[in-house]
Amino acid sequence: MSTDPVLTEVVAALHWDLAEWLGTDALPKVFDRISGALDEQFTSVVTTGQAVDREGLLGGLWSARNLQPGLEIEVSDVVELARSGNLIVVRFVAENQFGGAVTKRWVTAVLVTDGRTYLWRTVHETGVPET
């Protein structure tokens, strides 16, 4: 399956912003970019199995600014699984590197696009066991 390079950039950009927000004394404009990337109907299922809505996620993120100094998030294996109308299903690996520890998770996401902008509608994360 081939993946549109723009889609790969969209996935990477959100994760760079998340790493900057969580890992530095970032300016509020970084939070604004994250918030602006999430659809109004956004939901997420995190690795603990908890379902979170847009308001809950953004509230938690706002208070987590610079709580993991030096955090890096690498995105790889971006694959477009399906596209229908304005919906895109994508899967990728997100790897957090913090304090010498590495945590990987598979992420499946649905994005909504008008062909110009991309908004994250839902995300489901699954932890990757350590090998």
Backbone torsions as a table, in degrees:
resi	resn	phi	psi	omega
1	MET	NA	131.9	177.1
2	SER	-95.5	152.1	-179.4
3	THR	-122.9	134.4	176.8
4	ASP	-58.7	126.7	179.7
5	PRO	-57.7	-30.9	178.3
6	VAL	-63.3	-40.1	179.0
7	LEU	-63.4	-41.4	176.5
8	THR	-60.7	-41.3	177.8
9	GLU	-64.2	-39.8	179.0
10	VAL	-61.8	-45.7	179.8
11	VAL	-63.2	-47.5	-178.7
12	ALA	-64.4	-41.3	-176.7
13	ALA	-61.3	-43.8	179.5
14	LEU	-63.0	-40.0	-178.2
15	HIS	-73.0	-31.7	173.1
16	TRP	-64.3	-41.4	178.3
17	ASP	-65.2	-41.4	177.3
18	LEU	-60.7	-44.3	179.3
19	ALA	-64.1	-40.5	179.2
20	GLU	-64.8	-43.2	-178.2
21	TRP	-66.8	-45.7	-176.2
22	LEU	-78.9	-23.6	-171.6
23	GLY	-112.1	1.8	179.1
24	THR	-143.1	174.8	174.4
25	ASP	-86.2	60.0	-171.5
26	ALA	-65.9	152.5	175.3
27	LEU	-73.1	153.7	178.9
28	PRO	-56.0	-22.5	179.6
29	LYS	-63.9	-25.9	176.8
30	VAL	-68.2	-44.5	176.3
31	PHE	-61.7	-39.7	178.8
32	ASP	-61.9	-37.6	177.1
33	ARG	-65.4	-41.6	178.6
34	ILE	-63.4	-50.3	180.0
35	SER	-58.5	-41.3	-179.3
36	GLY	-69.2	-19.2	-179.4
37	ALA	-85.9	-12.1	-176.9
38	LEU	-96.7	127.5	176.3
39	ASP	-60.0	152.6	178.7
40	GLU	-59.4	-27.5	-179.7
41	GLN	-95.5	15.4	-175.1
42	PHE	-55.7	138.5	169.9
43	THR	-140.9	159.7	178.5
44	SER	-145.4	144.1	168.0
45	VAL	-111.3	114.6	-176.2
46	VAL	-87.0	174.6	-172.9
47	THR	-63.3	-20.6	177.2
48	THR	-80.0	-6.9	-178.5
49	GLY	92.4	-1.9	-179.4
50	GLN	-78.2	135.8	174.7
51	ALA	-91.5	133.8	-176.6
52	VAL	-128.7	138.1	175.2
53	ASP	-93.3	177.4	-175.7
54	ARG	-57.9	-48.1	-178.1
55	GLU	-62.0	-42.7	179.0
56	GLY	-64.5	-42.8	179.2
57	LEU	-64.4	-47.8	-178.1
58	LEU	-65.8	-36.0	176.4
59	GLY	-62.2	-43.6	177.8
60	GLY	-66.2	-40.6	179.0
61	LEU	-64.6	-42.1	-178.2
62	TRP	-55.9	-43.5	-177.5
63	SER	-81.7	-8.2	-177.4
64	ALA	-97.0	8.5	-179.0
65	ARG	-55.2	125.7	176.6
66	ASN	60.1	25.7	177.6
67	LEU	-80.3	-13.3	178.1
68	GLN	-129.2	68.7	-176.1
69	PRO	-52.7	128.9	179.0
70	GLY	88.4	2.3	179.4
71	LEU	-55.8	136.4	172.0
72	GLU	-125.9	140.9	176.3
73	ILE	-125.0	119.6	178.0
74	GLU	-105.5	138.7	178.3
75	VAL	-113.6	135.9	178.8
76	SER	-146.1	172.7	174.5
77	ASP	54.2	41.2	179.5
78	VAL	-73.4	122.7	-179.2
79	VAL	-132.5	128.5	172.7
80	GLU	-81.6	116.2	-177.1
81	LEU	-87.4	-34.3	-178.4
82	ALA	-161.9	153.6	175.9
83	ARG	-145.3	129.0	178.3
84	SER	-146.6	118.4	-177.3
85	GLY	59.2	-122.2	-178.0
86	ASN	-99.4	10.9	-179.9
87	LEU	-107.3	138.5	177.7
88	ILE	-129.0	132.2	174.0
89	VAL	-106.2	126.9	-177.7
90	VAL	-131.1	147.8	175.6
91	ARG	-129.3	143.8	-179.8
92	PHE	-159.1	169.1	174.0
93	VAL	-103.5	131.1	173.3
94	ALA	-114.4	127.6	-177.4
95	GLU	-119.3	116.4	176.1
96	ASN	-91.9	132.2	176.4
97	GLN	-120.5	116.8	-177.1
98	PHE	-149.9	124.3	176.3
99	GLY	56.5	35.7	179.1
100	GLY	85.2	-9.5	178.7
101	ALA	-96.5	145.7	177.8
102	VAL	-122.2	128.2	177.6
103	THR	-124.4	125.2	-179.8
104	LYS	-112.6	147.9	173.5
105	ARG	-146.7	145.4	170.2
106	TRP	-83.5	137.6	179.7
107	VAL	-127.2	129.4	171.6
108	THR	-114.8	131.2	-175.7
109	ALA	-136.9	150.9	172.0
110	VAL	-112.1	125.3	177.4
111	LEU	-113.8	149.6	176.3
112	VAL	-110.9	133.9	-179.5
113	THR	-136.8	149.8	171.1
114	ASP	-106.0	11.7	-177.8
115	GLY	94.0	-15.2	-179.5
116	ARG	-117.0	-49.0	-179.5
117	THR	-112.3	156.9	179.6
118	TYR	-127.9	128.6	176.6
119	LEU	-120.1	139.3	179.7
120	TRP	-81.9	119.8	-179.0
121	ARG	-93.2	-45.8	178.8
122	THR	-153.6	152.3	-178.8
123	VAL	-137.2	139.3	174.4
124	HIS	-130.1	120.9	-177.4
125	GLU	-108.7	140.3	176.5
126	THR	-131.6	125.2	179.2
127	GLY	-64.1	144.9	175.6
128	VAL	-99.3	120.3	-179.0
129	PRO	-59.8	145.0	175.7
130	GLU	-67.1	142.6	178.9
131	THR	-105.6	NA	NA
